[in-house]
Amino acid sequence: MIDVLYFAWVRERIGLPRERIETKAATVTELVEELRSREDRYAAAFADLSALRVALDQELASFDASLAGVREVAFFPPMTGG
């Protein structure tokens, strides 16, 4: 099981702040593909990966990063200063 967290407009599009899922995905990209195939709201949230960042166990990561041993995946838009 893996905890998936959604922040900002990602959470708004999906309608959930977090969920616990069972996945066979080996990488973040594979997880995104699984999520996209669930429902249109996931497809909309993950339509443009260049507009998203991902963190694995609270460390920034790339979409080709391995999910081996990861307990938490968070998706969020890029942060801006201010």
N, C-alpha and C positions, 0 to 999 in steps of 0.2 A: 504494500500500500504506500501511496505517496500523497502528500498534501500539496494541492495546487492552489495558490493564492492569486487573486486578480485585483489590480489597483486602478484607480482613476477611471477613464473611459472604458477600459477593458472590463472592469467590474460592471459598469453600466450596461454595456452591450450584452454581456452574458447573464447578468441578473443575479449573480452570486459573488460574495466576497471570497469564498474559499470552498473547496470540496476535497474529499479524500477519494482517490480513484485507484483502481487496480489497473496496471498497464504492463504490456510486454515491450514497450518502447525502450530502445537502447540509448537513444540520444534525445535531446530536446526537440530537434526537428521531427523525429518520429512521434514524439508525444503530441506535438502541435498537429501533425497529420491525423492522429487518432481523434483529437478534440475537434478538429475541423469537420470530420465526418459524422460527428454526433448529431448536430442540429445546425440550422441556419444561423442562430445567434453566435455559435462558436466560429462558424465560417466567417461571419462578419467581423468578429473580434480579431481573428488571426489572418485577415485578408492581406495585410501589408506588414510583413515581418520587419521591414526597415523602420517602421514606426514603433517598434517594441524593443524592450530590453528584457533580459531574463537574469534571474539570480537563482543559484542553487545553494541551498542551505545558507542563505543570506550573503553569498559572495557572487559578484557579477560574473557572468559566464557567457559563452557564445552559444549559438543555436546548434553547433555541431558537438557540444560537450556531452560527455557520457553521463548517463543517469545512474551508473553503478554506485550503490551505497548512498544515493541521495534520498533524503527524507522529505525535503520541501523544495518546490519549484514556484517561483513568483514571477508573474508577468506584469509589466508596467511600462508606461510611455517614458521616453527619455526625460531626465530631470533638467530643469533650466534653473539658472541662478536668479537671484532677485532680492 
